[in-house]
C-alpha cells in the first residue's frame, strides 16, 4: 500500500508554497487508496510553537486533507538515538569540534583560493588522544555523516532521471553538540519506521534527497520513491520569500472568506495543462492526476486564478450553503428568489451585499430618462397580464422609435434598480415583472 507524508516545521503558518507539496502527497495517497501521514518536524524546540501546530492541523482539516496517522518528532528521540548508534558502530559518523566562527573562516579562505566552500573533513584527522583532550576540556562535539562523495541517481516521479554529485557537498551535520538532531536524520529514520513509500517535495530538496538516499543505505533500508515539484514563484517571477508568506498563508485566505474548493482547484491546476473540472473537485474527485504530467516550468503565483475559482465556488452555492459559510451575510436575510437572481452575476463575495441592495432599491443612484418613463406609462398602464421581456421590448419599439435597444435596456435597469450594475436587464425584468415595473414608473 502506498504511504505518503507531509512533514512541516511548526515555525510558521502554512502558505501556498508549502501546502502545494502537502496537496500532492495527499492526492497521491488518496487516488491510490493509500495512507497519508502528518509528521510535525518539531525537533527545534526553540522555534517550534504550539500555535503553529494547531494552525497546521486546522488548515488541513479546513481543506479536507485528512491524514490517517499523526506524529511529533519531538516525541521520538529514542528512535533517533537508537538509529544513530548504528551509524556510530559502522563508523559512518564522526565528531567535530570547530566553532561556527572557525567554520566561517575556513569558508572564506576556501573562497579566496578558488576552492568549493565544503567542509574539509579535518576532524577525521584528529588522533584519539587529541579527541580525548578536547573532551577533557569540556568540549562536546557535533556529528557529521560521512558521505561517499559518489554520484547519486534515481528516477524521479516528476523530473525523470536525476543525478546529484555528492562530491560537491559538505558532510551534513546530523547531531548537534547538545544531543538534538537536525532535519536529515530524523526524517530518514521516520520514513523507514513509518513505511513511507513515496515522497513529493520541492525541487530545492534535490541535494537533500541524495544525502537521504545514502543515509537510507547506511541504515540498511530501501529508500522511498521521490518526486520533486518545481518551486512556486511570485507573480513577477521572483522567488517566494518569508516576507511573502503571510499574504499567501492559508490563514489569510480563510480570514478573507475564501472557499476551500477555490484553493483546492488552484492547487490541482498548478503546472497542469488540462482543464480543471470544478464540479468534480467539489465532490472530492481529482481526475487526470499523474505526477509525471506536472510541467517542469516554474509556476508563478496566480491570485487571479484563485479568484476565478472563488467566483465559481460562490455561484455554485445554494442559499443554505451561503448562510452556512458566511455568517456575516445573515443580517441581509437573503431570500431564495433574490439569491437565484444575483448568484450567476457575482464576481466576488463583496458583490453579494451590493447586488442585494441594488435589487432591493437601496442604492438608487441614477434616475431613468423622463421621456422613457412617460412612454412606459402610456404603453403599459392598462396592461392586465404579464408579458415576456421580448414582448416588452417589441411593444416599446412599436410605440416609439425614440429609444434604441441599448437605451431601452439601460433605462429599464435604472427604473428597476436606480443603478448601472447588477444582474442582467432580462433577469431583473423577469424577477420584478411588468406590473412592478409600471408601479415604479408611476411612482417616479
N, C-alpha and C positions, 0 to 999 in steps of 0.2 A: 504494500500500500504506500502511495506517495505521502510524504510528510514534508511540509514547508514551515518556515518560521519567519517572524518579524522580531528583531531584537533592538529596539530603540534604547538610547540612553535617556533616562528621565531627567534631563537637564534643561528642557525647554518644551514648548508646545509643538505638536505635530503640524506640519505645513505641507503644501502641495509637493514640495521636493521629495521629502522622505515618505509621505503617505503613498506616493506612486509605487515605490518598491514594495510597500506593505500590500497594496492592492494587487500587484502582480503575483505575489506569493499566495495571497488569499485566494485569488481567482484560479491559480494553477491547481491548488488543492481542491477547491470547490468543484471545478469542472471534471476532476478525475475521482471525485468522491473520496478524497484523502483527508488528512488532518492538517490543521493549521495551528501553529503554536505562537503564543505571545511570550516572549522571553525578555525581561527587563534587564538591561545591562547597567546595573546599579552598583558595580564594584567600587566606583569612585564616590565614596560616601560624602566627600566634601562638596561635590557638585550636584549629586542626585537629591531630588526633593520630592516629598510625598505629594505635593500639589500637582507635580507633573505626572507622577504615576497615575493619580486619579484622573487627570485630564486625558491621558493617553487611552485609558480604558473607556472613559466616557465618550471620546471621539469615535473609537472603533465601534462601540455599541450603537451610537447615533447613525453611523454609516452602514450598520448591519454587517460589518466584517467580524463575524463570530469566530471565536477560537475555541478549540477543544481542550487545550492544555495551557497553563499559565505558570511561569517560573520567575523567581527573582534570583539573579546570580549571587547576590549578597548572602543568600541562604545556602549556598552550595560550595563554600570554601573548602570543606573536607574533600570533596570530589577533585578539586583542582590540586590540592596538596598531594593527594594520592597519585594523580597523573604526573605531577612534577617529579615525584620520587623516581618514577620510571626513567624520565629523561636524565636524572642525576646518575642513576645506575648505569645507563648506557653512555654516559659522558657526552651528552648532546647539548648540555647547557654548561656555562662556565661563569664564575663570579667576576665581577668588575667593580673597581673601587674609584674610578675617576669621578670628580665632581662635574656638575654642569658647566662650570667655568672652564675647567680643563678641556672638556669636550669641545666647547666653543672655540678655544684657542687652536685645537687640532684642526678643526674645520677651516679656520681662517688660513692656517699655514698650508693646508692641502689646496685650498682655492688659489693661493698665491703661486704655488708651484705647478698649477695646472692639473692636479690630481682630483679624482672624484671625491666629494665630501662624504665618504663612508667610513664606518668605524674600522680602525686599523688592526683590531684583534690583539692589541698589545697586552691585554690582560691574560691572553693564553701563554705569554712568555714568562709570567710570574712563576718563580720556583715555589715549592711547597713551603720553604722557610720564609720567603717573602710574604706569602699569603698569610701564614700564621702570625707573622709580625704585625701585619695590618689588622688582623682580628684582635690581637693582644692590645693594640692601641684603641680598641673600641669601635673600629670602623666596620660597618655592616655593608656587605656587597649587594648590588643589584645583579640580576642574572640575565644573560643573553643566550638565545638559541643559536647554535652553530649551523648556519645554512650550508648546503652543499655547494652553493655558487654555480649550480648547473642551470641549464635552460629548462624551464618547466612548461609542459604542453598540456592542453586539454581542449576538448570540443565543447565550446561554449553554446548554451541553449539559445542565445540571441546573436552573438557575434561570429559563430562558427569556430574555425581553428584559431587558437590563441597561443602565443608564446611569450613568456616573460623570462628575461635573463637575470637570475639572482646574483650574478657576479657584480652587478651594479648597485646592490642593496646592502645596507648595514645589517649585521646580525641583530634581529629585533630583541628588544628587552621584553622578557616575559614576566619577570617578577621584580617588584621594587624592593628597596632596602628595608622597608617597613613590613615586608611579607605579603603585601597586597599584589594582586595580579593585574596586568594591563590587558587590553582588549583581546589580543591574539589567542592566548592560551585558554581562557575560559570559554571563548567562542567555539574552539575546536573540541574541547572536552564535552561541552554541552551537545554539540551537533552529533558526536559519537553516541553519547549515552541516551540521547532523546531519539535516536534513529532518524535524523533528518536525511532525506533522500535528495532534495532539490533546494537550492538557494538562489534567489534572484536579488541582486542589489545593484547599486550604481557602478558605472564603469570606473569610478575613482578608486574602487576596491580591487582592481585587477592585480596590482602588486601584492596586496594583502592575501588575495586568493592563492597566488603562487606560494607565498610563505605558509599559508594554512595547509596547502597540499603536503608540504614537507613535514609539518607537524602531525598531520594525519598519519603519514607513513611512519614517523618516529614512534607513534603510539600503536602501530600495527593495525591500523584501521583503514577501511576503504573510504575515500572521500566522496561527498555527495556530487551530484551534477550541479554545475554552476552556470548562471546566466547573468550577464551584465548589461543593464539597460543604459542608453545614453542619458547623460545628465541634463536636467532642465535648465534653460537659460532665461534671463529676463526678457521682456518684450523687445528691448533694444539690442538683444544679442549678448549682453554682458552676463557674467557668471552670477548666480544667486549667492548672496552673502547673508550673514546673520542679521544685518540691518533690514533685509527684505522679508525675513521670515515672519515677523509679526503681522505684516499686511496680508500675507497669504496663508496664515495659520488657519487650521480648521476651526479653532475657537472664534476667530474673527468672522469667518463665513457664517457660523452659527449665530453670532451676535447680530449679523446683518440680515438674518432671516432667510438665508439660502436653504433650499430644499435638498435633502441628501441625494436625490436622484440627479440633480444638476451636477454635483461633483462626481458621482459615480459614472455618469455618462461621459463627462470630460476626461476622467482618468482612463476610461476604456478607449477613448478616441485618440489619446496621445500616441503619436508615432505610427498610427494605422491608417491605411489609405482606402478603407471601405466604409460604406455608410453605416452609421450607428442607428439601430432600431430602438428608439426611445421607449416605446410601449413595452418591448421585451425587457428592457433594463428595469422598468418599474415592477416587473414581475420577478426580478432576480435572475433573468436569463441573459447571458453574455455570449452570444453566438460568435462563431468565426475566430475565437480566441486561440492563437498559437504564438508562442514566444518568438519563433523564427520569422514571424510576419512583421515584427516591430522594426521600424525604419532605423538605420544606423545614423541618420542625421540627428543632430542635437535639437530637441524640440524647444520651441520658445513658449513661455508662459502666455496664455491667450485668455484674458479675462472676458473678452467679448464672446468667446465660445461658451464659457461658463454661463454668462448672462443669457445666451441663446437657449441653452438647456434649461435655465431657470424659467424663461418665458414658456417653454413647452411644459414644464412641470406645473406652473400656475394655471395654464389654460386647460390642462387635463384634469384638474381637481374638481371634485363635487363640492357643493356648498358646505356640506358637513365636514369634509376633509379640510376645507379652507378654515373653518372656525376652529377645528381641532388643532391645526398647525399654528395659527396666528391669533393668539388671544387678544392682541391689540386691535383687531378688526371687529371684535364682538360688539363694541359700542355703536357700530354702524347699523347693526340689526339688518343685515342684507337679506332681502327676500329672494326666493328661488328664481322667479322671473327676472329680477334685476341681475342676478349672477349670470344667468343664461344669456342675457343681453350683452353684457360687457366682457365676459371672460375671453372670447376669441379675439378681442381687440387690445387687450392689455399687453404691454411690453415688459413691465416690471411690477413689483409689489406696490410701489407708490401710486401707480395708475389706478389701483382698485378704489381707494378712497376718493381720488379725484373724479373718476368716472361716475361713482355713486352720487357724488354731489352734483355732477353735471346733469344726470338724468332725473335727479330729484329737483332740479331747478334752483339749486343752492349756489350756483356760480353763474348767474345771469349777468354777463359782461357786455354783450353786444345785442342791440335790437335789430330785428329784420327790417327790410325795406317797407315803408308805409304803404306804397302802392301795391306791393305784393300781398300784404295783409288785407288790404281792401279787396283785392281780386279774389282772395280765398273766401271772404265773407259773401261776396256776390255770387260765387260759384257753388259753394258747398253748404251754406247756412241751412237750407231747407232739405238737405240730403237726409233721407230716412233709413239708409242702410250703410253697412261697412263696404268699403271698396279696397281693391289691391293698390299697392304703391304704383304699379304700372298704369292702372286706370286713372289714378290720381294725377300723374304727370301728363297723361294724354288729355285729360279734361282741361287742365290749365293751358296747355298749348292750343287747344281748340278755342278756348275763351279769349286768349290774348297772345300775340306774338312779341310782346314786350320783354318777356323773360326767356332766355335760352335754358338749356338743360342744366348747365352748371349753376346758373343763378337760381333756378328752382330748388336745386339740391341745397345750396348754401342757405337760402332764406328759410327753407323748411327746417333745417337743422337749428338755425338761430331762433326760430319761433318756438321750437320744442324745448331747446336747452339754454338758449342765450349764450352759447359757447361754440367756438370753431372746432373744438376737439371732441373726441368721444367715439362711440360706435358708429357704424355706417348709417347714412341717412335712411336707407331702406329698413335696416333693423330698428332704428328709432321709430319710424313710421309704423311698422308692424307692432311694436311694443305699445305705443300710445294709442294708435287707431285714429281714424279720421275725425271721430267725434271729439276726442281730446284736443286734436289739432285745431279744430274750429273753435272750441271753447277758449283756447289760448289766444286765438286770433280776435275773438270778441272781447276778451279781457285786456288786450293790448292797446 
